[in-house]
Amino acid sequence: MKSDLTIAQAYQHCLQLARNHYENFPVASYLLRPDLRPAVAAIYAFARQADDLADEGDAPAEIRLKKLDAWETLLSRCIKEEIEHPVFLALGDAIRRHGLPIDPLYDLLVAFRMDVTIHRYETVKELAFYCRHSANPIGRLMLALHGIHDPRAISCADALCTGLQLANFWQDLAIDLARGRCYLPTIWLKEEHRHMKPQELTEDVLHPALERACCWTREYFDKARDLLPRVPWRLRLQVAATLHGGLRILDRTARGNPFRQRPRLSRGDWICMIPPVLRDACWPGSVSGSPA
């Protein structure tokens, strides 16, 4: 079915959505090649709206899951035909235009379904499985947009995306707890407080596990550094900026108190990161350490 909505209008809708939604890390950044920004915005719009479906107000879980099923149906259709929906019209065009892999998009929907039904993770392995579906697909799609299929680059991109997802969890720890979610592995909490119930978790109880979580997350960022020499210049700038932003948030979380104030990056933080980002992008074989 031929859509009355033009592809240009569909991309513009996605770009507007990306620009209007607050994130610590820029979406469709101007560091990226201009010809790739619309496709990045289409991927973002697909994921953003699916995430909203998963977290939609007080709707029962079965309703949210049905809406995610409908979202997946639209994904399957847009691969084969143009459909009258701005997100999927743009996404379908991006898939065909850039030869994007489909599996990462379906993986994202696996994570959003998990968001509906799972609010705690017992082990590190279970949490890493969630990140593999919630975060890593974005890095894989970004590499595919640039024609990069090297297994080592993909592994490093996975580490970066998992690190960002985990840093975001620890950054939002207090917010998630208020919503009945805790991403700190339950086994860590049981080691310290074997008989404590979830509703009894307090700031003092969680701090040792948070420190452990930040150390674990840093290992992912350390592995991600090896991505820098494996990507082209503009993407390298984006990766370096994202890596430094993630490390700065992680450091602020570890040193501060996310239970009382959510760590966030200011314009001044990004300005301070310009020298190390440029250094790492220009000399990727000798990347700098953690930002202050």
Residue pairs with C-beta under 8 A, 6 or more apart in sequence:
1 81
1 82
1 83
1 84
2 82
3 82
3 83
3 84
3 89
4 84
5 84
5 86
5 89
7 82
7 89
7 90
7 93
9 86
10 42
10 86
10 87
10 89
10 90
10 93
11 38
11 41
11 42
11 90
11 93
13 45
13 86
13 87
13 90
14 38
14 41
14 42
14 44
14 45
14 86
14 87
14 90
15 28
15 37
15 38
15 41
17 41
17 44
17 45
17 48
17 49
18 27
18 28
18 40
18 41
18 44
18 45
18 48
19 27
19 28
21 27
21 48
24 168
24 171
24 245
24 249
24 264
24 265
25 164
25 241
25 242
25 245
25 246
26 241
27 40
27 41
27 44
28 37
28 38
28 40
28 41
28 44
29 37
29 238
29 241
30 37
31 234
31 235
31 237
31 238
31 241
32 40
32 234
32 235
32 238
33 234
33 235
36 98
36 145
36 146
38 90
38 94
39 94
39 97
39 98
39 100
39 145
40 142
40 145
41 90
42 87
42 90
42 91
42 93
42 94
43 91
43 94
43 105
43 138
43 141
45 86
45 87
45 90
45 91
46 75
46 87
46 88
46 91
46 105
46 108
47 108
47 138
49 71
49 87
50 68
50 71
50 108
50 109
50 112
51 112
51 115
53 64
53 67
53 68
53 71
53 112
54 64
54 68
54 112
54 113
54 115
54 116
55 115
56 63
56 64
56 67
61 116
61 117
64 116
65 113
65 116
65 117
68 109
68 112
68 113
68 116
71 109
72 106
72 109
74 83
74 85
74 88
75 88
75 91
75 105
75 106
75 109
77 83
77 88
78 85
78 88
78 89
78 91
78 92
78 95
79 92
79 95
79 102
81 92
82 89
82 92
82 93
83 89
83 92
91 105
94 100
95 102
98 144
98 145
99 144
100 141
100 144
100 145
101 140
101 141
101 144
103 137
104 136
104 137
104 138
104 140
104 141
105 137
105 141
107 132
107 133
107 136
107 137
108 133
108 134
108 137
108 138
110 133
111 130
111 133
111 134
112 134
114 130
114 133
114 134
115 134
118 130
119 180
119 181
119 182
120 181
120 182
120 183
120 186
120 198
121 127
121 130
121 183
121 185
121 186
122 185
122 186
122 187
123 185
123 186
123 187
124 185
124 187
124 216
126 185
127 166
127 183
127 185
128 162
131 161
131 162
131 165
131 166
132 158
132 162
134 165
135 161
135 162
135 164
135 165
136 157
136 158
136 161
136 162
138 161
139 154
139 157
139 158
139 160
139 161
140 154
140 157
140 158
142 157
142 235
143 149
143 153
143 154
143 157
143 231
146 231
146 232
146 235
148 154
148 230
148 231
150 230
152 226
152 230
153 227
153 230
153 231
155 223
156 223
156 224
156 225
156 226
156 227
156 230
157 224
157 227
159 220
159 221
159 223
159 224
159 227
160 220
160 221
160 224
160 227
160 239
160 242
160 243
160 246
162 220
163 217
163 218
163 220
163 221
163 224
163 246
163 250
164 242
164 246
166 183
166 213
166 216
166 217
166 220
167 217
167 246
167 249
167 250
167 253
168 249
169 176
169 183
169 213
170 210
170 213
170 214
170 217
170 250
170 253
170 258
171 249
171 253
171 258
171 262
171 263
171 264
172 258
172 262
173 182
173 183
173 184
173 206
173 210
173 258
173 259
174 258
174 259
174 260
174 262
175 262
176 182
176 183
177 201
182 198
182 201
184 206
184 209
184 210
184 213
185 209
188 209
188 212
188 213
189 196
189 201
189 205
189 206
189 209
192 205
192 208
192 209
193 205
196 205
203 257
203 259
203 260
206 259
210 253
210 254
210 258
211 254
214 250
214 253
214 254
217 250
218 247
218 250
218 290
221 243
221 246
221 247
221 250
224 239
224 243
225 243
225 287
227 239
228 236
228 239
228 240
228 243
228 280
228 281
228 284
228 287
229 284
229 285
231 239
233 281
236 280
236 281
236 284
237 277
237 278
237 281
240 276
240 277
240 278
240 280
240 281
240 287
241 270
241 273
241 277
243 280
244 273
244 276
244 277
244 280
244 291
245 265
245 269
245 270
245 273
247 290
247 291
248 265
248 269
248 273
248 291
249 263
249 264
249 265
251 290
251 291
251 292
252 263
253 263
256 263
272 291
273 291
276 288
276 291
279 288
280 287
280 288
